[in-house]
Amino acid sequence: MIEPGESLPPPRLFTSQEWLEPAEYVHLLWPEWGASHWHDRYRDLFADFITHGNGLFTLTDDPASADFFLPPCGWRDGGSPAALRMADLAARYGRPILVFYNSDFEEPIPIDDALIFRTSITAANARPNELAWPAWTCDVLRTFGPGHVEPRTKTSRPTVGYCGYIDYRNVVERVQRTLRGQIAPWSKLRGEAVRTLQASPDINTRFVLRRRFGGHAGAMQREEYGRNMLACDYALVARGRGNFSFRLYEAMSAGAIPVFIDSDCRLPFDDVIAYRQFFVWVPASDVSSIADYVARFHAAHDADSLYDHRRRIREVYDRYLEPLAFHRELALRMARRAMHGCPDSG
């Protein structure tokens, strides 16, 4: 963390459009180069970053003056020639390289002296320089809600929301998908959590179970998803194909308490964010007891403390995890490393 009152110049990044590949360039460059073609879908999420993100970083085409090197399209599945070439150039100048990898996969990135941010990351397999990158889609509270966390009456039983895909919804789907080899381990984890919560007399569930994965859902389905999250104190969060969850950041943006199934994830800025204090934290190995975790958490809070808890989750999101906040914190950490030679890899 940057010490209070510490003033540092923005980190200087060597990059240019000459290094572009046939892929989206990273979010960090949006305030300078403009947003990608899919920005309109998530305008409420990225508007502040695009408007106010200028000046967090200084871009330069002079490699000798740079603090870090940035391949503009990051890393891609199967490798990124531009990133490898830039890594060689960075090594000649004795500078580290900043790499973003937005993928479900965890293929090794063969670059030394790199600060690597990746969406899918398993703590047991991660190198010290590999860090978690938030998976952004929507600010639920701003897009579908009032823009602030509202208090509500505490119910005797906790209400857990979930809108999405699981391994199967009924016996027929179970047989069909088993025969077709369509049941993946990650979907089994979600399915077991859903069925366990549904079977518990101590939990109210508000579940909308989809037949298909909803990553490309239409506007009506997205709104149903967001309003489901806003209507519940708790949101079930489990990994997808990759070891991360878009739903986690959506739940936090909604001011919902994540019922987080930990599949050995690494989460962003976990050196300063006490995630276990904010979430109902359920080890994946104990998912069969998920209802007990939720019930105990709910019993330990009254209406005021639940509201305060939800409000603090949104505050953490605003302070560290929404796009402008994330890049501001990243810029500060990189500036400190550039100025003082600190690894500051958290």
Order of alpha helices (4+ residues) and beta strands (2+ residues): beta-alpha-alpha-beta-beta-alpha-beta-beta-beta-alpha-beta-alpha-alpha-beta-alpha-beta-alpha-beta-alpha-beta-alpha-alpha-alpha
